C-alpha cells in the first residue's frame, strides 16, 4: 500500500531537519546521506523518494530555516511580528546577537554556520542563502521605514554586522574573547539602530 501524501511530507520534513542539524555541526563535505537518514530514523533507500542528491537536500535544509527552526528561534528570542517595525528590529538584534544563539549549534542560522560551504555550493543553494539574508535586511529596512535616505545601506550594514559578529565569535576557541566579540557587535548594532531609527 503506497504511503499517503501527508506521510511523505512528514518524512521529507524529518530528513530536512536531520540534515539541517548535521550540516550546522559538520558542514556539507562531512555529512553523508547515510548519516542524515540514520539521524532521521529512515533507510538510505527512502532518501531518493524525496531528493535527487545531497546538493538538493542541502538547498532544502538552508531554505527550511526561515519558516522552520528560524521561526521557532524568532519566537524564543521574543521577536514578535505584531510589534512595530522599530521594536522588531531591536528584538532581532538582541536575539540574533544573544549568548543563547551563540551557544545553539544545532539551531543556529545557516548564515552563521555555513558561509564557506555556501560560497562553494551551486547557484540554487546560494539563492537559498541569499533569501535568508534578504529576509533579515527586509526586516531591518522596515524598522527604519521613516523616509530617511540610506535606509537600505544601513539595513545591509546591520545584517552584515549581526552575521559577521556571530561568525567570528563562533570561530574563536577563547570563550571570553568570543563573548566580547558578541557583546561588542550587539552593542554597536544597537547603537547604529538607534541612530537610524526615527525618534519615537
BAMILUM-69764 format. One record per residue (C-alpha): x negated, y negated, z negated; residue in three letters. Coordinates in nm, 3 decimals. Layout:
<sites>
@xx:X, yy:Y, zz:Z, r:ALA .
...
</sites>
This chain:
<sites>
@xx:0.000, yy:0.000, zz:0.000, r:UNK .
@xx:-0.154, yy:-0.336, zz:0.102, r:UNK .
@xx:-0.217, yy:-0.598, zz:-0.161, r:UNK .
@xx:0.014, yy:-0.899, zz:-0.179, r:UNK .
@xx:-0.099, yy:-1.243, zz:-0.063, r:UNK .
@xx:-0.088, yy:-1.355, zz:-0.427, r:UNK .
@xx:-0.319, yy:-1.073, zz:-0.535, r:UNK .
@xx:-0.558, yy:-1.154, zz:-0.252, r:UNK .
@xx:-0.559, yy:-1.522, zz:-0.355, r:UNK .
@xx:-0.632, yy:-1.432, zz:-0.718, r:UNK .
@xx:-0.914, yy:-1.201, zz:-0.611, r:UNK .
@xx:-1.065, yy:-1.471, zz:-0.391, r:UNK .
@xx:-1.048, yy:-1.721, zz:-0.678, r:UNK .
@xx:-1.229, yy:-1.474, zz:-0.909, r:UNK .
@xx:-1.505, yy:-1.428, zz:-0.654, r:UNK .
@xx:-1.544, yy:-1.804, zz:-0.602, r:UNK .
@xx:-1.557, yy:-1.878, zz:-0.975, r:UNK .
@xx:-1.808, yy:-1.599, zz:-1.038, r:UNK .
@xx:-2.023, yy:-1.731, zz:-0.754, r:UNK .
@xx:-1.998, yy:-2.093, zz:-0.874, r:UNK .
@xx:-2.132, yy:-1.997, zz:-1.215, r:UNK .
@xx:-2.411, yy:-1.780, zz:-1.075, r:UNK .
@xx:-2.515, yy:-2.043, zz:-0.820, r:UNK .
@xx:-2.527, yy:-2.302, zz:-1.100, r:UNK .
@xx:-2.750, yy:-2.075, zz:-1.307, r:UNK .
@xx:-2.977, yy:-1.933, zz:-1.039, r:UNK .
@xx:-2.942, yy:-2.127, zz:-0.712, r:UNK .
@xx:-2.848, yy:-1.994, zz:-0.371, r:UNK .
@xx:-3.151, yy:-1.774, zz:-0.299, r:UNK .
@xx:-3.147, yy:-1.575, zz:-0.621, r:UNK .
@xx:-2.778, yy:-1.483, zz:-0.614, r:UNK .
@xx:-2.677, yy:-1.175, zz:-0.418, r:UNK .
@xx:-2.333, yy:-1.069, zz:-0.300, r:UNK .
@xx:-2.363, yy:-0.760, zz:-0.523, r:UNK .
@xx:-2.432, yy:-0.979, zz:-0.824, r:UNK .
@xx:-2.131, yy:-1.202, zz:-0.750, r:UNK .
@xx:-1.897, yy:-0.909, zz:-0.704, r:UNK .
@xx:-2.022, yy:-0.740, zz:-1.022, r:UNK .
@xx:-1.952, yy:-1.058, zz:-1.219, r:UNK .
@xx:-1.607, yy:-1.082, zz:-1.058, r:UNK .
@xx:-1.539, yy:-0.718, zz:-1.158, r:UNK .
@xx:-1.500, yy:-0.603, zz:-0.800, r:UNK .
@xx:-1.684, yy:-0.386, zz:-0.548, r:UNK .
@xx:-1.906, yy:-0.522, zz:-0.271, r:UNK .
@xx:-1.669, yy:-0.394, zz:-0.002, r:UNK .
@xx:-1.399, yy:-0.632, zz:-0.124, r:UNK .
@xx:-1.620, yy:-0.931, zz:-0.053, r:UNK .
@xx:-1.569, yy:-0.910, zz:0.322, r:UNK .
@xx:-1.192, yy:-0.929, zz:0.285, r:UNK .
@xx:-1.245, yy:-1.290, zz:0.180, r:UNK .
@xx:-1.575, yy:-1.419, zz:0.324, r:UNK .
@xx:-1.792, yy:-1.361, zz:0.629, r:UNK .
@xx:-2.119, yy:-1.414, zz:0.444, r:UNK .
@xx:-2.286, yy:-1.565, zz:0.138, r:UNK .
@xx:-2.308, yy:-1.908, zz:0.304, r:UNK .
@xx:-1.929, yy:-1.923, zz:0.342, r:UNK .
@xx:-1.891, yy:-1.825, zz:-0.023, r:UNK .
@xx:-2.139, yy:-2.095, zz:-0.123, r:UNK .
@xx:-1.933, yy:-2.358, zz:0.058, r:UNK .
@xx:-1.618, yy:-2.236, zz:-0.117, r:UNK .
@xx:-1.793, yy:-2.241, zz:-0.456, r:UNK .
@xx:-1.910, yy:-2.601, zz:-0.410, r:UNK .
@xx:-1.568, yy:-2.711, zz:-0.278, r:UNK .
@xx:-1.383, yy:-2.540, zz:-0.562, r:UNK .
@xx:-1.541, yy:-2.760, zz:-0.828, r:UNK .
@xx:-1.337, yy:-3.074, zz:-0.758, r:UNK .
@xx:-0.997, yy:-2.920, zz:-0.828, r:UNK .
@xx:-1.106, yy:-2.618, zz:-1.033, r:UNK .
@xx:-1.374, yy:-2.642, zz:-1.302, r:UNK .
@xx:-1.418, yy:-3.012, zz:-1.225, r:UNK .
@xx:-1.053, yy:-3.081, zz:-1.310, r:UNK .
@xx:-1.096, yy:-2.890, zz:-1.637, r:UNK .
@xx:-1.417, yy:-3.081, zz:-1.708, r:UNK .
@xx:-1.244, yy:-3.417, zz:-1.647, r:UNK .
@xx:-0.960, yy:-3.317, zz:-1.881, r:UNK .
@xx:-1.204, yy:-3.201, zz:-2.151, r:UNK .
@xx:-1.401, yy:-3.526, zz:-2.112, r:UNK .
@xx:-1.084, yy:-3.731, zz:-2.158, r:UNK .
@xx:-1.075, yy:-3.864, zz:-1.801, r:UNK .
@xx:-0.705, yy:-3.948, zz:-1.773, r:UNK .
@xx:-0.577, yy:-4.009, zz:-1.416, r:UNK .
@xx:-0.288, yy:-4.212, zz:-1.561, r:UNK .
@xx:-0.527, yy:-4.468, zz:-1.712, r:UNK .
@xx:-0.604, yy:-4.796, zz:-1.534, r:UNK .
@xx:-0.899, yy:-4.778, zz:-1.294, r:UNK .
@xx:-1.148, yy:-4.951, zz:-1.521, r:UNK .
@xx:-1.061, yy:-4.716, zz:-1.809, r:UNK .
@xx:-1.104, yy:-4.403, zz:-1.592, r:UNK .
@xx:-1.436, yy:-4.541, zz:-1.473, r:UNK .
@xx:-1.563, yy:-4.581, zz:-1.829, r:UNK .
@xx:-1.431, yy:-4.235, zz:-1.923, r:UNK .
@xx:-1.605, yy:-4.084, zz:-1.622, r:UNK .
@xx:-1.943, yy:-4.243, zz:-1.705, r:UNK .
@xx:-1.918, yy:-4.140, zz:-2.071, r:UNK .
@xx:-1.813, yy:-3.785, zz:-1.984, r:UNK .
@xx:-2.047, yy:-3.724, zz:-1.692, r:UNK .
@xx:-2.349, yy:-3.851, zz:-1.884, r:UNK .
@xx:-2.249, yy:-3.679, zz:-2.208, r:UNK .
@xx:-2.456, yy:-3.433, zz:-2.411, r:UNK .
@xx:-2.179, yy:-3.177, zz:-2.356, r:UNK .
@xx:-2.214, yy:-3.198, zz:-1.978, r:UNK .
@xx:-2.591, yy:-3.184, zz:-2.007, r:UNK .
@xx:-2.566, yy:-2.858, zz:-2.200, r:UNK .
@xx:-2.295, yy:-2.697, zz:-1.986, r:UNK .
@xx:-2.500, yy:-2.494, zz:-1.735, r:UNK .
@xx:-2.209, yy:-2.279, zz:-1.616, r:UNK .
@xx:-1.962, yy:-2.564, zz:-1.583, r:UNK .
@xx:-2.189, yy:-2.836, zz:-1.452, r:UNK .
@xx:-2.113, yy:-3.036, zz:-1.142, r:UNK .
@xx:-2.277, yy:-2.888, zz:-0.828, r:UNK .
@xx:-2.420, yy:-3.233, zz:-0.754, r:UNK .
@xx:-2.643, yy:-3.180, zz:-1.059, r:UNK .
@xx:-2.707, yy:-2.808, zz:-1.026, r:UNK .
@xx:-2.765, yy:-2.763, zz:-0.656, r:UNK .
@xx:-2.911, yy:-3.068, zz:-0.476, r:UNK .
@xx:-3.219, yy:-2.892, zz:-0.338, r:UNK .
@xx:-3.015, yy:-2.593, zz:-0.227, r:UNK .
@xx:-2.760, yy:-2.818, zz:-0.059, r:UNK .
@xx:-3.027, yy:-3.009, zz:0.131, r:UNK .
@xx:-3.139, yy:-2.678, zz:0.286, r:UNK .
@xx:-2.786, yy:-2.548, zz:0.350, r:UNK .
@xx:-2.568, yy:-2.553, zz:0.657, r:UNK .
@xx:-2.355, yy:-2.856, zz:0.752, r:UNK .
@xx:-2.034, yy:-2.706, zz:0.605, r:UNK .
@xx:-2.193, yy:-2.670, zz:0.261, r:UNK .
@xx:-2.339, yy:-3.021, zz:0.287, r:UNK .
@xx:-1.993, yy:-3.153, zz:0.377, r:UNK .
@xx:-1.851, yy:-2.994, zz:0.059, r:UNK .
@xx:-2.122, yy:-3.160, zz:-0.149, r:UNK .
@xx:-2.051, yy:-3.491, zz:0.022, r:UNK .
@xx:-1.682, yy:-3.453, zz:-0.064, r:UNK .
@xx:-1.773, yy:-3.435, zz:-0.434, r:UNK .
@xx:-1.986, yy:-3.749, zz:-0.409, r:UNK .
@xx:-1.715, yy:-3.934, zz:-0.217, r:UNK .
@xx:-1.461, yy:-3.846, zz:-0.487, r:UNK .
@xx:-1.688, yy:-3.991, zz:-0.756, r:UNK .
@xx:-1.765, yy:-4.303, zz:-0.553, r:UNK .
@xx:-1.394, yy:-4.349, zz:-0.480, r:UNK .
@xx:-1.311, yy:-4.331, zz:-0.848, r:UNK .
@xx:-1.573, yy:-4.595, zz:-0.925, r:UNK .
@xx:-1.459, yy:-4.815, zz:-0.636, r:UNK .
@xx:-1.101, yy:-4.802, zz:-0.761, r:UNK .
@xx:-1.221, yy:-4.902, zz:-1.105, r:UNK .
@xx:-1.380, yy:-5.213, zz:-0.957, r:UNK .
@xx:-1.093, yy:-5.297, zz:-0.720, r:UNK .
@xx:-1.077, yy:-5.665, zz:-0.804, r:UNK .
@xx:-1.175, yy:-5.816, zz:-0.470, r:UNK .
@xx:-1.541, yy:-5.864, zz:-0.562, r:UNK .
@xx:-1.789, yy:-5.817, zz:-0.283, r:UNK .
@xx:-2.041, yy:-5.539, zz:-0.321, r:UNK .
@xx:-1.793, yy:-5.306, zz:-0.492, r:UNK .
@xx:-1.883, yy:-5.010, zz:-0.272, r:UNK .
@xx:-2.255, yy:-5.067, zz:-0.318, r:UNK .
@xx:-2.212, yy:-5.080, zz:-0.696, r:UNK .
@xx:-1.995, yy:-4.767, zz:-0.688, r:UNK .
@xx:-2.261, yy:-4.583, zz:-0.487, r:UNK .
@xx:-2.530, yy:-4.701, zz:-0.729, r:UNK .
@xx:-2.332, yy:-4.585, zz:-1.031, r:UNK .
@xx:-2.273, yy:-4.242, zz:-0.874, r:UNK .
@xx:-2.643, yy:-4.211, zz:-0.791, r:UNK .
@xx:-2.736, yy:-4.312, zz:-1.147, r:UNK .
@xx:-2.495, yy:-4.062, zz:-1.304, r:UNK .
@xx:-2.601, yy:-3.770, zz:-1.085, r:UNK .
@xx:-2.971, yy:-3.860, zz:-1.081, r:UNK .
@xx:-2.985, yy:-3.918, zz:-1.455, r:UNK .
@xx:-2.839, yy:-3.574, zz:-1.520, r:UNK .
@xx:-3.061, yy:-3.402, zz:-1.262, r:UNK .
@xx:-3.373, yy:-3.546, zz:-1.429, r:UNK .
@xx:-3.251, yy:-3.476, zz:-1.783, r:UNK .
@xx:-3.159, yy:-3.118, zz:-1.689, r:UNK .
@xx:-3.505, yy:-3.062, zz:-1.537, r:UNK .
@xx:-3.709, yy:-3.161, zz:-1.842, r:UNK .
@xx:-3.845, yy:-2.898, zz:-2.083, r:UNK .
@xx:-3.868, yy:-3.156, zz:-2.364, r:UNK .
@xx:-3.515, yy:-3.177, zz:-2.504, r:UNK .
@xx:-3.586, yy:-3.504, zz:-2.686, r:UNK .
@xx:-3.702, yy:-3.671, zz:-2.365, r:UNK .
@xx:-3.407, yy:-3.520, zz:-2.176, r:UNK .
@xx:-3.171, yy:-3.675, zz:-2.430, r:UNK .
@xx:-3.350, yy:-4.010, zz:-2.398, r:UNK .
@xx:-3.306, yy:-3.999, zz:-2.020, r:UNK .
@xx:-2.937, yy:-3.906, zz:-2.052, r:UNK .
@xx:-2.867, yy:-4.182, zz:-2.303, r:UNK .
@xx:-3.060, yy:-4.443, zz:-2.103, r:UNK .
@xx:-2.871, yy:-4.352, zz:-1.785, r:UNK .
@xx:-2.538, yy:-4.366, zz:-1.970, r:UNK .
@xx:-2.618, yy:-4.700, zz:-2.132, r:UNK .
@xx:-2.739, yy:-4.854, zz:-1.807, r:UNK .
@xx:-2.439, yy:-4.721, zz:-1.613, r:UNK .
@xx:-2.200, yy:-4.864, zz:-1.870, r:UNK .
@xx:-2.382, yy:-5.198, zz:-1.851, r:UNK .
@xx:-2.350, yy:-5.202, zz:-1.473, r:UNK .
@xx:-1.986, yy:-5.107, zz:-1.503, r:UNK .
@xx:-1.920, yy:-5.391, zz:-1.748, r:UNK .
@xx:-2.083, yy:-5.640, zz:-1.508, r:UNK .
@xx:-1.896, yy:-5.503, zz:-1.207, r:UNK .
@xx:-1.555, yy:-5.482, zz:-1.372, r:UNK .
@xx:-1.310, yy:-5.769, zz:-1.371, r:UNK .
@xx:-1.267, yy:-5.939, zz:-1.703, r:UNK .
@xx:-0.981, yy:-5.783, zz:-1.894, r:UNK .
</sites>
